[in-house]
Every structure is written in C-alpha cells, then in structure tokens.
Amino acid sequence: MGGSTPGGGAQYTILSPAAHEETVLLYKSVKGMHDLIPPASKLWSKIEKTAQTLFESFGFQKIVTPIVEEADLFMRSVGETSEVVQKQMYVFKDKKDKTLCLRPEGTASVARAYVEHRLFHPEPYQKLYYWGPMYRYERMQQGRYRQHFQVGVEVFGSADPRIDAETIYVLSQFYQKLGISNFQTEINSIGDATCRPKFRDLLVSYFKKYEKDLSEDGKLLLERNPLRLFDSKEEAIQKICQSAPVITQHLCVPCKTHFEAVQRALTQLNVSYHVNPHIVRGLDYYCKTAFEIVSGGLGAQNALGAGGRYDGLVQSLGGPDIPAFGFATGIERLMLALEGTQEPGYDVDVFVCALGEKAQAFAFGLVNKMRMQNISTEVDYEDRALKKQMQKADRMNARYVLIVGDTEIEKGEAVLRNMKTKVQKDISFSNILEVLQREILK
C-alpha cells in the first residue's frame, strides 16, 4: 500500500517480523543511499580497523576532507570530458550562487588540501590516507551506490617507481589481511605528456576507420579524449579496442624505463601481476603507472580497487611541481567480496542475568566496571525470569552469561556460563573481573 502523508513523505505498509503486525513506514532511504545496520556494521568496522592499522604501519597519516567542494576542482582535475563530470556529479548552487558539488572521488580533495595547507613545506614527501563517502549519480551496480564509501592512500613527493610498487603492495596486503585471496593485480603505463600525444594521434587514426560504428558518446570521446575509449563499457567499442594499438608499445624511453622498474620492484615484493595494456583509468590526472585489482568472485563489476600515478595534479591546482601516487578501494565492493568468508563474531562478551532486587543493584555497578575493563557487557533491566533473560542473551549473541540471584548474593559467587560449550562454573565476586578478562582473552 502506498500513499502520501501530511508531511509529504511516502507511506508504505510492511509486516513487522517481530510483532507480526502491520507497521506504517513513512519514509525510506533515498534511492542509491543505503543504511548500514548490524550485523553488516561489524564487518564494516573490521575493514576500517584493518585499514587504519595497516596503513599507519606503512607511515600513512589520516586526512579528513569535506564532502562538499567547489565543482571546478573536479572539472579541472578529473577532466571535463570524464563520465564523472559529464554525468555523475551532484552539482548545486549555494545561497551566494557559488557552484558546489558532493565529492565524487577522494584524490582531488586530498590534493587540494595538500596545496591549501602547504603540506609540501618544508618536506614535500607526505603519505596520507582517508576514509569517507563519495557521491555519484549513476545507475546502481553491484557493490556501488550513489553514496558509496572509499578508503584510499596518497603518496606525495616522490617519482621513484618503487613508490608505485610499494603502494600497490599495500593494497594487495590490505585485501589479504581481510581474507580475500581470489584477486589479480593488473598494471599498465599510460605514458606522459611526451609520448601520450603521439599515441593519441595514432589512436585517432585507428578509430576513425570505425567511426560509423561508434555511439554518440564514443564519437565524443574520440574527439576529446580517445584514450578513454579503452575505458568504455560499450560492447561495440570494446570489440574495436581489441585490435587497437596499445600504448605500452609506444612509450618514450623515460616512461618505458619507469614501467620496467615498477615491474622489477613488484617482483621483489612477491606481488604477482599481469600487464593489461587496456587499463587507462577514467580520470584525466593519471600518468605513467595505472593499475586495477580485480576479484574473480564479483562477476562483471569485478574491480576491487584501482589507482595510479598523477604527477601533474598538484601543480594544476596551484601548487609546486610535485609527483604523486595513490589508490582507492570501495568498501561496499569489499563487503560483497567478503560475504560468507567471515567467522560469526559475538555481539557482547558477557550478558549479566540479574534475578531479584539485590542482584539488580549489584549488577548495575558490576557491568559498568566490566565495560571500563574493555569487556563488552549487557544486562537485562527488566528483572524477568531467568529463561527470558537467557533467551535475550542468545538473541544478543553473548559469549558468556553471568548469572546473579539471591542465592549467589548470599554465597558471594556468581555462575559463569560459556554459551558455546554450555559449561558453567562458580566464580567469586572478589575476582569476577580477573576471571572474565582471563576467559575472554583466551
């Protein structure tokens, strides 16, 4: 049943599984925006903690940029002909008629902050990582929403090819630490301002022969940025690309030397990779090394993460001529890749069943002492029967249950029950915290 409400929201009727009764749902999340709820939020937190621990072990420091930026930032850096700028950005005017947008990707924002806050002075070498929402108005895909989250890293201040290899290594290690093993690293070099213009001319000559077979979007790309034709998802264009010249055969000597050094460094780091000459990346700021990491278990939308070198971006935003390299990986796509691979965890370490007024008073003080010892603890405040409280402990996926009643108060001992093994034992009130810490750390 649908309709409108006095407040203007959509009205829906759903059946509540808990109460088995109809509930009127006044609002739903906006199309393309999604809620993160338990138990998925637990996996989300694990991904975030893994990223923080790993990235900081490599010397990266966290940076947080606003989700709203001047739209021109992305038109200048990502490229006016890119699909992101042409079709996907959320652009709007503020009350002073300034054109703003919701951030569609992270690199340009981080580079803008790097220039604005003069992070290049006195030491240009900076390693930064970020985590946050990105916004693109596009047809929803598997693991991609209009609001989607990305975690990424950026290394400023070094043109050394070992930086490229080491940063790719960081991303591969991130996936491995999360338990993802079915992935492949694909790399390419897309040249620079010296060799790419010559290759562009070669590419235009090739595609001109097939111009009649190109869509309007394809013809526009051929005119403005033919290299992006390799990035097209159109089947007809992909077929034409199969026989097109590839840039790896037309690199200038410095770019070729750089790419060969990247491959040697990847081999030294034991990163298996495949050279894919059709990887170009969809954003204008990339040069030299470009890479993608793809998963075998995600179907057509199989990219887990990607990145590359963007040596001219900082200068194009008004900063000095500083090289850079980075990557981003989508969190929702990672969660899809991790489906079914995670061991179910516990929602709480200990659930306290307090039976009677005295036990309730004792438990109220105890649970907060336990929490201060980093023991995740819950208690039933309703003073219900033990069976009801045990059922609640089960629903909360408790690892242990601590039972305290009048008998336990008199004895000065509580009953600790392992909910997995069903084994229980008496523990003295005087060393409850010590015993629980020892049990939980097993």
N, C-alpha and C positions, 0 to 999 in steps of 0.2 A: 504494500500500500504506500503510495506516495502523495505528497501534497505540500502546501506551504504553511508556515507558521506566522503568527503576528510579527515576529522579529525578522522575518524574511528568510529564515533558514529552511532547508529541505527537511521534510518529515518522512521517516521510514519506520516501519514496524518490523521488529525482529523478535525471535523467540529466545529468551534468556535460558541458556542450558542449565544454569544453577537453580533458578527458581521455577523453570518450566512454565513461564508465563510471558505474555506479550509485553514488550518494552518499546516505547516510542522513542526512536532515535532521531533527535532534532538536527544533528549535524554530522557530517562525515568529513574526513580529511580531504583537502583539495587534491584533485587528480594529479598524480605524479609526485605527491608528497606523502610520506608514509610515517606511521608511528613505529617506534622501536619499543617493544614490550618484552617482559620476561616470557620464556627463558632465552630468547634471542639476545637480549641485552647483556646476558652473562658472557656469551661468545664475543659480542662487540667489545666488552671491557677487556677480555683476554687479548684480542687483537691490538687494542690500544696500548695495553701494558707491554706487550711483546715489542711493539714498535718503539716505544719510549726507551725500554731497556737496551735494545739492540742498537738503535741509532745513537744513543748517548755513549755507548761503549766505543763507537767509532768517532767520537768527538763532535757530534752534531748537537747544536743547541736549539731549543724550541723558539719559534716565532709565531705570533698570532696576528693576523691582519684582518681588517674589517671585511664583512661580506658585501658591503656597498662600496663601489669605486666609481670614479669617473669613467664613462663609457669609452672615451677616447683612449684610455690606457690600453684597452684590449684591441681597439681598432688599429692602433699604432703597432702593438707588439705581436698580437696573434695574426693580424692581417685582415684587411677589409674584404678580401675575396674568400676568406675562410668560411666554412659552413657555420662555425661557431658565431661569427659576427653577422653573417648574412641571414641566418635562420634561427639561431638558438638563444641569443642573449635576451634576458629580461631587461628592457630599457625603459626608463621613465624619467619624467621631469620633476624636479623638486619645486618648492614654492618660490624659488628665485629663478626658475626656468633653466637651471643647470641640468644637463643630460647626465644621468647616473645609470648604473646597472647593478644587478646582482652578480657577484663574482662568478664567472663561468669556469675558471681554472685558477690554479694556485701560483704558478711560476711568475706571471707578470706582476701579481700583487707583491710577492716576496721581493722581486727585483726593484719594484717601485719603492718599497720600504728600505731596501739596501741603499738606494740612491738618496732618498729623502733624509735618512738619518745618518748619512755619511759613514756607513759601516765599513767602507773601504779605507777609512783613515784612522789610525796610521797604518793598519795592516789590512790589505785587500782580501787576504785569504780568510774566508768565513765559511763555516759549514752549518747550515740551518735546516730544521725540519718543521713541518706543520701538519695539522690535523684539522679538518673542518668541512663545512658544507659548500658545495658548488651548485650552480643553478643553470640548467639548460632546458629551453623549451623544445622538446623533441619527442618523437614517438617513443614510448617506453619500450625498453628492451630487457632481456633477461639480466637481472642484476644492475639495472641502470634506471634511475628515476629522475624526474625533473629537479628535485632536490636530492642530491646524492653526496656522499662523503668521500673524501680522498685523504690519504696520508702521503706525504712526499718529502723529498730532500732536495736541497740545492747546495752546490759547492761553488763558491765564487773565488776567483783569484788565481786559478792555475789552468794552463793549457796542456799540461802533461797528459799524455794518453793513458798513463797509469791511473789517473783520477777517473777516467771513463770506465776502465775495467773494474776498479775497486768499488765504484758506485753501483755498477751492475751486480757485482758480487754481493754488496749489501742487500740489494733487493732479493736476490736468489736465496740468501741466508734467511731473510725475513720469512719467505714462504716455507722454507724447510723447517724453521723453528715453530711455525704454526701447524706443521704436519702435512703440508702439501708437497707431494713428491712428483705428481704427474704434470710436469710443466717443461717447456722448452724455451730456451733463450735464442732469439733471432736478432741479428745485428746487420747493420748496413752503414755505409758512408754516403752522405748526400752532398759531399763536396762543400765548396765555399764560394766566395764572391769571385774567385779567379777561374775556377773550372765549371761552375754551375751554369753561367750564362751561355757558354759554348754548348754544353749539353742540352740546355733549353732549346737552342736553335735546332739541334739535331732531332729533338723530340717533337718539336712543332712540325718539321718536315715529314716525320713519320706519321703523325696523327692526321695531318692534312689529307692524306690519302684515304682516311676513313671518316672524314668529317660528316659525310651524309649519314653515317650510322650513329653519330653521337646525339644524345639528347640536348635540349637547350642548356641544361646545367653543364653538360660535358663540353659544349661549344664555348661556354663562358670560361670554363677552366682552361681550355686550350688557348684562349685569347689572353687570359690574365696570369695564370699560373699552371702551365702544363704538367709540371712535376706532380701536382696534386691528383692528376688523373690516376696515378698508381694507387691513390688512397680511396678512390671511388668504390662504392658498394654496388654500383650498377653492373649487372651481369654482362651486358654487351661491351661495356668499357673494359671490364676485367679480361674478357676474351681477347680484345685488341691488345691489351697490355702484355699478354703472354709472349708476343713476338717483338715487343718494342725494345729499342736499345736500352741498356742499363748503365747507370752512372758509374758503377764500380769499374767499368772498362774505359772510363773517360775522366778519371781523376787526375788532377795535377800532381806533381811529384810530392809536394808537402802533404797533401791530403792522403795520398796513397801511403806515404811513409807513416803518417799518423795512424791510419787504419790498421796497417800491419803491426804496429806497436801495440795497439789495443788488443789485437788477437793474441799476440805473444803474452801479454800480461794476463789475459783471461785464462790462457792455458796454464800459466804459472800458478794461478789461483784455483786451478782444477774446476773451472766453470765450463761445462760443455755448451757449445753454441753452434748455431747454423747461420751462415751468411745468406740473407734473403735480400736480393737487390731491389725488391719492390717495396721495401719499407721506406716511407718518406716522411711520416708524421704529418699531421694536418695543420700545423701551425707555422707561421712564417719565420719565427725567430730561430728555428733549428739550423744547424750547420754541422758538417763532418759526421760524427758518430750519431746514429739513431738506432734505437732498439725497442723490441717488444718482448714480453714474456707471456707466452700463451699456454693455456691449460687444455689437456686432452679431454676433460670431462665437462666442458661447458657448452658444447655444441657450436653453432655458428658464431655466437658472440663469445669468443674464447679468449680475448685479451684480459689478462690479469693486471698487468701494469706496463708502463712504457715511459720512455724519456729520451734524452739525448743531450748533445752539446748545443749551446746557444751563446757563442762568443760575442755577438754584436748587440745583444739585448740591453745590457746596462748602458752602453754608450747611446743607444737610440732613445733611452729615457732621460738623457741629460747628464749621465754620469761619465766617468772616465772609461777608457777602452779596457774593459776587464772581462776575461773569459769566464765561462761558467758551464756547469753540467748538472743535470738533475733528473729526477723521475717522479711519477705519481702512480698510485695504485688505488683502485676503487674498493671501498670497504664492503659495499653490498655484494660486489662480484666475489670478493674473498669469502664472504659468508656462504655464498652458493657453493663455492669450491670445497668448503669445509663441512657441508651438510653430511651428516651421518658418520663423520670421522672422529667426533669428539666424545670422550667418555662423559656420561652424565655426572655432573657435579652435585654438591649439596647446597641447598639454599641457605641453610643455617647449620652451624656446628652443633649447637645444643638447644633443645627445646625443654623448658622447665615446666613440668606439670605440678602445679601447686594446689593442694587439696585442703581447703579449710582456711579460716581467717588468719590463724597464726602462720601457716605456711605461705599464704599470700603476702603477708607482711615481710617474712624472711626472704621470699623470692624477689620481691621488689627491689630490695637492696642488693641482693646477690647478682641479679642479671646485669646490673649496671657496672658492678665490679668486674664481671667477666668480660663485658664489652671493652672496658678500659685496658684489658689484657689482650685485646685483638681476638677475642673469642666471639664469633658471630652467634648471638643468643636471642631467642624469643621466649615469651611466656604467655600463658593464657590468663587474661584478666577477668574472665567471666566466672571463675570458680565453679566450673562444671564437673561432671563426673569424670573419673579417670579415663573411661572408654572414649568419651567425646574429645578429651584433650589429646589422647594418643592418636585419634583419627586426624586431628588438626596437625599434629607433629608429622604424620605421614604425608598429608597434603603439602606441608611446607618442606618436605624432603629433608628432614632433620637427620643429621649423622648420629647424634646421641640424644637420649631423653634422660633428664634428671628428674626423678620423682621425689617430691617432698610432701608429706602429710603429717597428721598429728602424731602417728607412731614414730615417724622419722625425727620429728622435732624432739620427742621425749628421749630417743636414743642418741641424738646428736649425730645421726648418719643419714645420708640420702642414698637413693638407689640410682645407679648409673646403668642405663641400658643401651647397648650397641644395637642400632636399628637394622644393621645389615646382618650381623651374626646372631642376633636375638639373645646374646649372652649378657647377663647383668650381674652387678656386684655392688656391695655396700661401700660407701666412702665417707670418711669422717668430715664433718663440717669444717674442721680446722685446716684441712688440706685439700678442699674441693678445687681451688684454683690450680694448685700444683699438679693434682692428678689430671685435671682436664687439659692443661697445657701439654702434659706428657702424652696423653692419649691422642690428642688432636695432631700433634707433631709427628706421630708415628709414620 
